């Protein structure tokens, strides 16, 4: 039987360019990620040269496949399957998967789309790509056995984000510039390598803590990127919580709104072509926001906090915590001044993702 650890092995296999088999007991779907494939791996995957391509609905919408399959409507849960044709080779499949050259290189075609088949398997495939930090696009075949290939239950992939196995792994005093009386708490799951952390600032005083959910941003937090407001948000949140005297900053390892560092940088390249942050994510084949705020709720639960004042401009964070059982007694605005490099980005957050700026 498959389980979380097998899913983790499957994620590792995809990153290495190895095929993975998904099943739901009755149906099987064999996947080879397009991003990490090469000619030899594709030949081993499909010795007869026949394969289809599975794409996310967002990417299919970008490729205007929506006129053929209603399932390709951006935002739907259904994947889109592109039927094999003689000109669908590795290079063409890569062009279908990766939007980097969409504007400069017209795609080959025409293409014919098919019913994606078992929706549980296709949805699990797209989730696996996101978990692996890969473009959501696969070479696919049904039930083709590969010796040594990881075999996963679709239901285990669907449940993989559940934070139920998260635990406190370590904690220590960590004086920081904003407040010397700070403790750092590390959280770990037995099934994942990702480690989330919390900074507990000050001491509980009987009131709901001021809490900030901060998603990791290497470019902004570490390198001082001006393309976003993440670095200033992090610094301001630490000082605001310190000023309040008691609160928690959760540092969530969900780079790029959950699509990972590499894909975030791909989105940056698309933004340089004129697409905003929302359209860039959609062209890559991802949801506008793929973060899981249930992880934050579990961290707060482990810290003994079920009522919070939330420092955010994002209503989705309020909804995410509330849905996971954390009572948000107050939303506290978090205002950061714009700069010439992130003005459009902040406007997009306001106009297209519902942020209250």
C-alpha positions, 0 to 999 in steps of 0.5 A: 500500500502506498502512503506519504513516504511513497509519495515523497519518493514519487516526488523525488523520482519526478525531479530525477526524470523517472516515470511514476505510476498513479492508480486508484485501484482500478485505473493506472496512469504512467507519467513522465515529467516533460521538464526533466525528460530527455530523448533516451528517457522518452524512448524508454517510456514509449518504445513504440513512439506513442504517448499523449501529453497531459496539461493543467487547465490553466496552461491549456487555456493559454494555448487556446485549447479551451475551444476544444475541451470545456475542461480546459477552462482556467480555474477548473479542476480538470486536466487536458490531454493532448492526443499523440500526433506524428509531430508531437516530439520532445521539442514540441512537448517542451514548447507545450509545457514551457511558456518561455518562448510563447511570444517568440516561437509559434507553437506547432500543431494542430493538436487534438484534445481528448477526455483526460480520463480518470479525473482522480488520476489526472488531478493527482498528477498535476498536484505531484508536479506542484509538489515537485516544483516542476511544470505541470505537464507530463508524457502519459500512457495508461497502465504501462509497467516500468520495472522499478517505477514508483507506484502511488495511490492517487488518494495518497497524493490528494491527501499529501498536503495534510499537516496532521503529521507536523510536529515541533522538532526543536526550539531555542532562544533567538534574540533578533534585531526587532526584539531580543526576547524572541524564541524560534520554533522549528516544525517538521513532518516525518514525510517531508524535508520542508521545515517551517519555523515560527518566531514567538516574540514576547510572552503570552499576556492572556490576549490573542497574539498578533500573528503574521503568516509570511511565505518564504521569499528568497529574493525579497527576504534575503537579497532585497528584491524590489520586485515585491514587497516581501522583505519590507513586509517581513521586517515591518511585521517583526517590528509591529509584533515587537511593538505589540509586546506579544505575537507570532510570525510564522515563516512558511516554506511556500516560495512563490505562492506555493509554486517553488523558487524555480517556477517563481523565477520563470514567472519573473521572466514572463513578467519581463515580457509584460505579463502581470504576476497573475497571468504569469502563473497561469501561463506556467500552468499553475493556480494563481495561489497554491499555498496551503494555510492549513499548515499555518493553522497546525503550527498555531495549534501546536503553539497552543494558540487558537484565537489570533489577531491576523496581520494581513491584507489578504482575505484568503489568509483569514479564510484559510485559518478560519476554515482550519479551526483558528478564530481570527478575532481581528484583521490588522492592516499591514501597509508597506510603501510601494517603489517604482519596481513593485507598483504594478505588482501591488496593484495586481494584488489589489485588483486581481487577487482581492488584497485590501491595500 
